[in-house]
């Protein structure tokens, strides 16, 4: 049981660090991340639109 608790603790810590890294990325890139906005990463400007 103690070993499972340690792994849960490490998992929660990893999730927290990932969240802080994402927050730091959003702050330093200056982009406004709004809920519902599509995320465009590596999209070519001349790519066809399938919508």
CHARMM internal coordinates of N, CA and C (Angstrom, degrees):
IC EDIT
DIST 1 N 1 CA 1.4425
DIST 1 CA 1 C 1.5283
ANGL 1 N 1 CA 1 C 110.64
DIST 1 C 2 N 1.3263
ANGL 1 CA 1 C 2 N 115.64
DIHE 1 N 1 CA 1 C 2 N -38.36
DIST 2 N 2 CA 1.4615
ANGL 1 C 2 N 2 CA 119.09
DIHE 1 CA 1 C 2 N 2 CA -178.87
DIST 2 CA 2 C 1.5262
ANGL 2 N 2 CA 2 C 110.49
DIHE 1 C 2 N 2 CA 2 C -65.49
DIST 2 C 3 N 1.3439
ANGL 2 CA 2 C 3 N 115.85
DIHE 2 N 2 CA 2 C 3 N -37.72
DIST 3 N 3 CA 1.4633
ANGL 2 C 3 N 3 CA 120.08
DIHE 2 CA 2 C 3 N 3 CA -179.82
DIST 3 CA 3 C 1.5271
ANGL 3 N 3 CA 3 C 110.71
DIHE 2 C 3 N 3 CA 3 C -65.63
DIST 3 C 4 N 1.3220
ANGL 3 CA 3 C 4 N 117.80
DIHE 3 N 3 CA 3 C 4 N -39.13
DIST 4 N 4 CA 1.4684
ANGL 3 C 4 N 4 CA 121.55
DIHE 3 CA 3 C 4 N 4 CA 177.64
DIST 4 CA 4 C 1.5251
ANGL 4 N 4 CA 4 C 109.88
DIHE 3 C 4 N 4 CA 4 C -64.61
DIST 4 C 5 N 1.3115
ANGL 4 CA 4 C 5 N 116.92
DIHE 4 N 4 CA 4 C 5 N -40.25
DIST 5 N 5 CA 1.4604
ANGL 4 C 5 N 5 CA 120.64
DIHE 4 CA 4 C 5 N 5 CA 178.03
DIST 5 CA 5 C 1.5151
ANGL 5 N 5 CA 5 C 112.50
DIHE 4 C 5 N 5 CA 5 C -62.39
DIST 5 C 6 N 1.3221
ANGL 5 CA 5 C 6 N 116.53
DIHE 5 N 5 CA 5 C 6 N -37.73
DIST 6 N 6 CA 1.4645
ANGL 5 C 6 N 6 CA 120.33
DIHE 5 CA 5 C 6 N 6 CA 177.90
DIST 6 CA 6 C 1.5262
ANGL 6 N 6 CA 6 C 109.82
DIHE 5 C 6 N 6 CA 6 C -65.46
DIST 6 C 7 N 1.3321
ANGL 6 CA 6 C 7 N 117.69
DIHE 6 N 6 CA 6 C 7 N -44.07
DIST 7 N 7 CA 1.4642
ANGL 6 C 7 N 7 CA 120.29
DIHE 6 CA 6 C 7 N 7 CA 179.50
DIST 7 CA 7 C 1.5222
ANGL 7 N 7 CA 7 C 111.66
DIHE 6 C 7 N 7 CA 7 C -65.38
DIST 7 C 8 N 1.3282
ANGL 7 CA 7 C 8 N 117.10
DIHE 7 N 7 CA 7 C 8 N -37.98
DIST 8 N 8 CA 1.4732
ANGL 7 C 8 N 8 CA 119.85
DIHE 7 CA 7 C 8 N 8 CA 176.17
DIST 8 CA 8 C 1.5263
ANGL 8 N 8 CA 8 C 110.09
DIHE 7 C 8 N 8 CA 8 C -63.37
DIST 8 C 9 N 1.3212
ANGL 8 CA 8 C 9 N 116.75
DIHE 8 N 8 CA 8 C 9 N -41.61
DIST 9 N 9 CA 1.4658
ANGL 8 C 9 N 9 CA 121.59
DIHE 8 CA 8 C 9 N 9 CA 178.61
DIST 9 CA 9 C 1.5276
ANGL 9 N 9 CA 9 C 110.21
DIHE 8 C 9 N 9 CA 9 C -61.16
DIST 9 C 10 N 1.3429
ANGL 9 CA 9 C 10 N 117.25
DIHE 9 N 9 CA 9 C 10 N -44.99
DIST 10 N 10 CA 1.4594
ANGL 9 C 10 N 10 CA 120.92
DIHE 9 CA 9 C 10 N 10 CA 178.16
DIST 10 CA 10 C 1.5306
ANGL 10 N 10 CA 10 C 111.41
DIHE 9 C 10 N 10 CA 10 C -64.27
DIST 10 C 11 N 1.3163
ANGL 10 CA 10 C 11 N 116.77
DIHE 10 N 10 CA 10 C 11 N -39.09
DIST 11 N 11 CA 1.4670
ANGL 10 C 11 N 11 CA 120.66
DIHE 10 CA 10 C 11 N 11 CA 179.13
DIST 11 CA 11 C 1.5150
ANGL 11 N 11 CA 11 C 112.31
DIHE 10 C 11 N 11 CA 11 C -63.65
DIST 11 C 12 N 1.3257
ANGL 11 CA 11 C 12 N 116.32
DIHE 11 N 11 CA 11 C 12 N -45.03
DIST 12 N 12 CA 1.4699
ANGL 11 C 12 N 12 CA 120.31
DIHE 11 CA 11 C 12 N 12 CA 178.44
DIST 12 CA 12 C 1.5217
ANGL 12 N 12 CA 12 C 109.99
DIHE 11 C 12 N 12 CA 12 C -63.82
DIST 12 C 13 N 1.3228
ANGL 12 CA 12 C 13 N 116.94
DIHE 12 N 12 CA 12 C 13 N -40.00
DIST 13 N 13 CA 1.4689
ANGL 12 C 13 N 13 CA 120.45
DIHE 12 CA 12 C 13 N 13 CA 177.46
DIST 13 CA 13 C 1.5188
ANGL 13 N 13 CA 13 C 112.02
DIHE 12 C 13 N 13 CA 13 C -63.27
DIST 13 C 14 N 1.3301
ANGL 13 CA 13 C 14 N 117.48
DIHE 13 N 13 CA 13 C 14 N -40.98
DIST 14 N 14 CA 1.4653
ANGL 13 C 14 N 14 CA 121.03
DIHE 13 CA 13 C 14 N 14 CA 179.13
DIST 14 CA 14 C 1.5229
ANGL 14 N 14 CA 14 C 111.28
DIHE 13 C 14 N 14 CA 14 C -65.11
DIST 14 C 15 N 1.3395
ANGL 14 CA 14 C 15 N 116.56
DIHE 14 N 14 CA 14 C 15 N -40.32
DIST 15 N 15 CA 1.4658
ANGL 14 C 15 N 15 CA 120.28
DIHE 14 CA 14 C 15 N 15 CA 177.72
DIST 15 CA 15 C 1.5314
ANGL 15 N 15 CA 15 C 110.14
DIHE 14 C 15 N 15 CA 15 C -64.46
DIST 15 C 16 N 1.3172
ANGL 15 CA 15 C 16 N 117.22
DIHE 15 N 15 CA 15 C 16 N -41.09
DIST 16 N 16 CA 1.4642
ANGL 15 C 16 N 16 CA 120.70
DIHE 15 CA 15 C 16 N 16 CA 179.19
DIST 16 CA 16 C 1.5254
ANGL 16 N 16 CA 16 C 111.04
DIHE 15 C 16 N 16 CA 16 C -64.23
DIST 16 C 17 N 1.3188
ANGL 16 CA 16 C 17 N 117.58
DIHE 16 N 16 CA 16 C 17 N -41.81
DIST 17 N 17 CA 1.4630
ANGL 16 C 17 N 17 CA 120.52
DIHE 16 CA 16 C 17 N 17 CA 179.37
DIST 17 CA 17 C 1.5319
ANGL 17 N 17 CA 17 C 110.47
DIHE 16 C 17 N 17 CA 17 C -66.30
DIST 17 C 18 N 1.3233
ANGL 17 CA 17 C 18 N 117.37
DIHE 17 N 17 CA 17 C 18 N -39.95
DIST 18 N 18 CA 1.4600
ANGL 17 C 18 N 18 CA 120.60
DIHE 17 CA 17 C 18 N 18 CA 177.40
DIST 18 CA 18 C 1.5222
ANGL 18 N 18 CA 18 C 110.93
DIHE 17 C 18 N 18 CA 18 C -63.27
DIST 18 C 19 N 1.3245
ANGL 18 CA 18 C 19 N 117.62
DIHE 18 N 18 CA 18 C 19 N -40.38
DIST 19 N 19 CA 1.4627
ANGL 18 C 19 N 19 CA 121.34
DIHE 18 CA 18 C 19 N 19 CA 178.21
DIST 19 CA 19 C 1.5213
ANGL 19 N 19 CA 19 C 110.49
DIHE 18 C 19 N 19 CA 19 C -64.35
DIST 19 C 20 N 1.3124
ANGL 19 CA 19 C 20 N 117.93
DIHE 19 N 19 CA 19 C 20 N -43.01
DIST 20 N 20 CA 1.4578
ANGL 19 C 20 N 20 CA 120.76
DIHE 19 CA 19 C 20 N 20 CA 178.87
DIST 20 CA 20 C 1.5235
ANGL 20 N 20 CA 20 C 111.33
DIHE 19 C 20 N 20 CA 20 C -65.85
DIST 20 C 21 N 1.3308
ANGL 20 CA 20 C 21 N 117.39
DIHE 20 N 20 CA 20 C 21 N -36.62
DIST 21 N 21 CA 1.4632
ANGL 20 C 21 N 21 CA 120.26
DIHE 20 CA 20 C 21 N 21 CA 177.59
DIST 21 CA 21 C 1.5296
ANGL 21 N 21 CA 21 C 110.46
DIHE 20 C 21 N 21 CA 21 C -65.99
DIST 21 C 22 N 1.3203
ANGL 21 CA 21 C 22 N 117.70
DIHE 21 N 21 CA 21 C 22 N -41.39
DIST 22 N 22 CA 1.4628
ANGL 21 C 22 N 22 CA 121.10
DIHE 21 CA 21 C 22 N 22 CA 177.22
DIST 22 CA 22 C 1.5219
ANGL 22 N 22 CA 22 C 110.78
DIHE 21 C 22 N 22 CA 22 C -64.25
DIST 22 C 23 N 1.3110
ANGL 22 CA 22 C 23 N 117.54
DIHE 22 N 22 CA 22 C 23 N -40.43
DIST 23 N 23 CA 1.4596
ANGL 22 C 23 N 23 CA 121.72
DIHE 22 CA 22 C 23 N 23 CA 177.91
DIST 23 CA 23 C 1.5330
ANGL 23 N 23 CA 23 C 110.47
DIHE 22 C 23 N 23 CA 23 C -63.93
DIST 23 C 24 N 1.3288
ANGL 23 CA 23 C 24 N 116.88
DIHE 23 N 23 CA 23 C 24 N -43.73
DIST 24 N 24 CA 1.4685
ANGL 23 C 24 N 24 CA 120.62
DIHE 23 CA 23 C 24 N 24 CA 179.06
DIST 24 CA 24 C 1.5293
ANGL 24 N 24 CA 24 C 110.28
DIHE 23 C 24 N 24 CA 24 C -63.48
DIST 24 C 25 N 1.3284
ANGL 24 CA 24 C 25 N 117.35
DIHE 24 N 24 CA 24 C 25 N -39.86
DIST 25 N 25 CA 1.4639
ANGL 24 C 25 N 25 CA 120.80
DIHE 24 CA 24 C 25 N 25 CA 176.92
DIST 25 CA 25 C 1.5254
ANGL 25 N 25 CA 25 C 110.65
DIHE 24 C 25 N 25 CA 25 C -61.36
DIST 25 C 26 N 1.3190
ANGL 25 CA 25 C 26 N 117.00
DIHE 25 N 25 CA 25 C 26 N -44.72
DIST 26 N 26 CA 1.4676
ANGL 25 C 26 N 26 CA 120.56
DIHE 25 CA 25 C 26 N 26 CA -179.64
DIST 26 CA 26 C 1.5294
ANGL 26 N 26 CA 26 C 110.97
DIHE 25 C 26 N 26 CA 26 C -64.63
DIST 26 C 27 N 1.3153
ANGL 26 CA 26 C 27 N 117.72
DIHE 26 N 26 CA 26 C 27 N -37.39
DIST 27 N 27 CA 1.4609
ANGL 26 C 27 N 27 CA 120.97
DIHE 26 CA 26 C 27 N 27 CA -178.86
DIST 27 CA 27 C 1.5291
ANGL 27 N 27 CA 27 C 110.45
DIHE 26 C 27 N 27 CA 27 C -71.13
DIST 27 C 28 N 1.3286
ANGL 27 CA 27 C 28 N 117.20
DIHE 27 N 27 CA 27 C 28 N -46.27
DIST 28 N 28 CA 1.4568
ANGL 27 C 28 N 28 CA 119.99
DIHE 27 CA 27 C 28 N 28 CA -173.92
DIST 28 CA 28 C 1.5245
ANGL 28 N 28 CA 28 C 113.45
DIHE 27 C 28 N 28 CA 28 C -76.58
DIST 28 C 29 N 1.3266
ANGL 28 CA 28 C 29 N 118.72
DIHE 28 N 28 CA 28 C 29 N -25.03
DIST 29 N 29 CA 1.4597
ANGL 28 C 29 N 29 CA 119.57
DIHE 28 CA 28 C 29 N 29 CA 177.23
DIST 29 CA 29 C 1.5166
ANGL 29 N 29 CA 29 C 111.21
DIHE 28 C 29 N 29 CA 29 C -83.09
DIST 29 C 30 N 1.3174
ANGL 29 CA 29 C 30 N 117.79
DIHE 29 N 29 CA 29 C 30 N -17.09
DIST 30 N 30 CA 1.4558
ANGL 29 C 30 N 30 CA 121.03
DIHE 29 CA 29 C 30 N 30 CA 176.18
DIST 30 CA 30 C 1.5091
ANGL 30 N 30 CA 30 C 114.44
DIHE 29 C 30 N 30 CA 30 C 78.53
DIST 30 C 31 N 1.3144
ANGL 30 CA 30 C 31 N 117.75
DIHE 30 N 30 CA 30 C 31 N 8.84
DIST 31 N 31 CA 1.4608
ANGL 30 C 31 N 31 CA 119.58
DIHE 30 CA 30 C 31 N 31 CA 178.65
DIST 31 CA 31 C 1.5220
ANGL 31 N 31 CA 31 C 110.13
DIHE 30 C 31 N 31 CA 31 C -81.13
DIST 31 C 32 N 1.3247
ANGL 31 CA 31 C 32 N 115.14
DIHE 31 N 31 CA 31 C 32 N 144.07
DIST 32 N 32 CA 1.4583
ANGL 31 C 32 N 32 CA 119.98
DIHE 31 CA 31 C 32 N 32 CA 174.58
DIST 32 CA 32 C 1.5190
ANGL 32 N 32 CA 32 C 108.10
DIHE 31 C 32 N 32 CA 32 C -90.96
DIST 32 C 33 N 1.3182
ANGL 32 CA 32 C 33 N 116.51
DIHE 32 N 32 CA 32 C 33 N 109.30
DIST 33 N 33 CA 1.4596
ANGL 32 C 33 N 33 CA 120.45
DIHE 32 CA 32 C 33 N 33 CA 178.21
DIST 33 CA 33 C 1.5219
ANGL 33 N 33 CA 33 C 108.27
DIHE 32 C 33 N 33 CA 33 C -89.47
DIST 33 C 34 N 1.3179
ANGL 33 CA 33 C 34 N 115.46
DIHE 33 N 33 CA 33 C 34 N 107.79
DIST 34 N 34 CA 1.4508
ANGL 33 C 34 N 34 CA 121.43
DIHE 33 CA 33 C 34 N 34 CA 179.51
DIST 34 CA 34 C 1.5225
ANGL 34 N 34 CA 34 C 109.04
DIHE 33 C 34 N 34 CA 34 C -104.31
DIST 34 C 35 N 1.3194
ANGL 34 CA 34 C 35 N 117.60
DIHE 34 N 34 CA 34 C 35 N 140.87
DIST 35 N 35 CA 1.4641
ANGL 34 C 35 N 35 CA 119.11
DIHE 34 CA 34 C 35 N 35 CA 177.22
DIST 35 CA 35 C 1.5278
ANGL 35 N 35 CA 35 C 110.76
DIHE 34 C 35 N 35 CA 35 C -61.65
DIST 35 C 36 N 1.3052
ANGL 35 CA 35 C 36 N 116.17
DIHE 35 N 35 CA 35 C 36 N 134.02
DIST 36 N 36 CA 1.4542
ANGL 35 C 36 N 36 CA 121.20
DIHE 35 CA 35 C 36 N 36 CA 178.76
DIST 36 CA 36 C 1.5131
ANGL 36 N 36 CA 36 C 113.97
DIHE 35 C 36 N 36 CA 36 C 94.85
DIST 36 C 37 N 1.3348
ANGL 36 CA 36 C 37 N 119.19
DIHE 36 N 36 CA 36 C 37 N -15.15
DIST 37 N 37 CA 1.4572
ANGL 36 C 37 N 37 CA 121.53
DIHE 36 CA 36 C 37 N 37 CA 177.74
DIST 37 CA 37 C 1.5257
ANGL 37 N 37 CA 37 C 109.23
DIHE 36 C 37 N 37 CA 37 C -73.82
DIST 37 C 38 N 1.3282
ANGL 37 CA 37 C 38 N 117.05
DIHE 37 N 37 CA 37 C 38 N 137.05
DIST 38 N 38 CA 1.4647
ANGL 37 C 38 N 38 CA 118.00
DIHE 37 CA 37 C 38 N 38 CA 176.82
DIST 38 CA 38 C 1.5167
ANGL 38 N 38 CA 38 C 110.74
DIHE 37 C 38 N 38 CA 38 C -69.28
DIST 38 C 39 N 1.3060
ANGL 38 CA 38 C 39 N 116.39
DIHE 38 N 38 CA 38 C 39 N 148.52
DIST 39 N 39 CA 1.4560
ANGL 38 C 39 N 39 CA 121.89
DIHE 38 CA 38 C 39 N 39 CA 178.92
DIST 39 CA 39 C 1.5252
ANGL 39 N 39 CA 39 C 107.76
DIHE 38 C 39 N 39 CA 39 C -98.43
DIST 39 C 40 N 1.3085
ANGL 39 CA 39 C 40 N 117.37
DIHE 39 N 39 CA 39 C 40 N 118.85
DIST 40 N 40 CA 1.4597
ANGL 39 C 40 N 40 CA 122.02
DIHE 39 CA 39 C 40 N 40 CA 179.41
DIST 40 CA 40 C 1.5242
ANGL 40 N 40 CA 40 C 108.58
DIHE 39 C 40 N 40 CA 40 C -110.72
DIST 40 C 41 N 1.3208
ANGL 40 CA 40 C 41 N 115.27
DIHE 40 N 40 CA 40 C 41 N 104.20
DIST 41 N 41 CA 1.4593
ANGL 40 C 41 N 41 CA 120.54
DIHE 40 CA 40 C 41 N 41 CA 177.14
DIST 41 CA 41 C 1.5276
ANGL 41 N 41 CA 41 C 106.62
DIHE 40 C 41 N 41 CA 41 C -119.08
DIST 41 C 42 N 1.2109
ANGL 41 CA 41 C 42 N 126.42
DIHE 41 N 41 CA 41 C 42 N 130.86
DIST 42 N 42 CA 1.4594
ANGL 41 C 42 N 42 CA 126.90
DIHE 41 CA 41 C 42 N 42 CA 176.96
DIST 42 CA 42 C 1.5281
ANGL 42 N 42 CA 42 C 113.10
DIHE 41 C 42 N 42 CA 42 C 58.87
DIST 42 C 43 N 1.3131
ANGL 42 CA 42 C 43 N 119.10
DIHE 42 N 42 CA 42 C 43 N 35.89
DIST 43 N 43 CA 1.4658
ANGL 42 C 43 N 43 CA 120.25
DIHE 42 CA 42 C 43 N 43 CA 176.69
DIST 43 CA 43 C 1.5165
ANGL 43 N 43 CA 43 C 108.83
DIHE 42 C 43 N 43 CA 43 C -97.79
DIST 43 C 44 N 1.3301
ANGL 43 CA 43 C 44 N 115.29
DIHE 43 N 43 CA 43 C 44 N 129.70
DIST 44 N 44 CA 1.4579
ANGL 43 C 44 N 44 CA 119.87
DIHE 43 CA 43 C 44 N 44 CA 179.05
DIST 44 CA 44 C 1.5284
ANGL 44 N 44 CA 44 C 109.06
DIHE 43 C 44 N 44 CA 44 C -74.16
DIST 44 C 45 N 1.3260
ANGL 44 CA 44 C 45 N 118.73
DIHE 44 N 44 CA 44 C 45 N 140.35
DIST 45 N 45 CA 1.4679
ANGL 44 C 45 N 45 CA 120.72
DIHE 44 CA 44 C 45 N 45 CA 179.55
DIST 45 CA 45 C 1.5282
ANGL 45 N 45 CA 45 C 112.55
DIHE 44 C 45 N 45 CA 45 C -64.41
DIST 45 C 46 N 1.3313
ANGL 45 CA 45 C 46 N 117.95
DIHE 45 N 45 CA 45 C 46 N -29.75
DIST 46 N 46 CA 1.4578
ANGL 45 C 46 N 46 CA 120.09
DIHE 45 CA 45 C 46 N 46 CA -178.17
DIST 46 CA 46 C 1.5240
ANGL 46 N 46 CA 46 C 113.32
DIHE 45 C 46 N 46 CA 46 C -98.12
DIST 46 C 47 N 1.3173
ANGL 46 CA 46 C 47 N 117.30
DIHE 46 N 46 CA 46 C 47 N 15.48
DIST 47 N 47 CA 1.4642
ANGL 46 C 47 N 47 CA 121.17
DIHE 46 CA 46 C 47 N 47 CA 179.00
DIST 47 CA 47 C 1.5262
ANGL 47 N 47 CA 47 C 109.90
DIHE 46 C 47 N 47 CA 47 C -70.93
DIST 47 C 48 N 1.3235
ANGL 47 CA 47 C 48 N 117.73
DIHE 47 N 47 CA 47 C 48 N 145.31
DIST 48 N 48 CA 1.4680
ANGL 47 C 48 N 48 CA 119.59
DIHE 47 CA 47 C 48 N 48 CA -179.73
DIST 48 CA 48 C 1.5291
ANGL 48 N 48 CA 48 C 111.37
DIHE 47 C 48 N 48 CA 48 C -69.44
DIST 48 C 49 N 1.3152
ANGL 48 CA 48 C 49 N 115.39
DIHE 48 N 48 CA 48 C 49 N 149.33
DIST 49 N 49 CA 1.4585
ANGL 48 C 49 N 49 CA 120.98
DIHE 48 CA 48 C 49 N 49 CA 177.81
DIST 49 CA 49 C 1.5257
ANGL 49 N 49 CA 49 C 108.22
DIHE 48 C 49 N 49 CA 49 C -97.20
DIST 49 C 50 N 1.3235
ANGL 49 CA 49 C 50 N 117.47
DIHE 49 N 49 CA 49 C 50 N 124.42
DIST 50 N 50 CA 1.4599
ANGL 49 C 50 N 50 CA 121.26
DIHE 49 CA 49 C 50 N 50 CA -178.04
DIST 50 CA 50 C 1.5284
ANGL 50 N 50 CA 50 C 112.32
DIHE 49 C 50 N 50 CA 50 C -98.88
DIST 50 C 51 N 1.3144
ANGL 50 CA 50 C 51 N 117.19
DIHE 50 N 50 CA 50 C 51 N 7.91
DIST 51 N 51 CA 1.4713
ANGL 50 C 51 N 51 CA 118.18
DIHE 50 CA 50 C 51 N 51 CA -178.93
DIST 51 CA 51 C 1.5107
ANGL 51 N 51 CA 51 C 111.52
DIHE 50 C 51 N 51 CA 51 C -89.18
END
COOR INIT
IC SEED 1 N 1 CA 1 C
IC BUILD
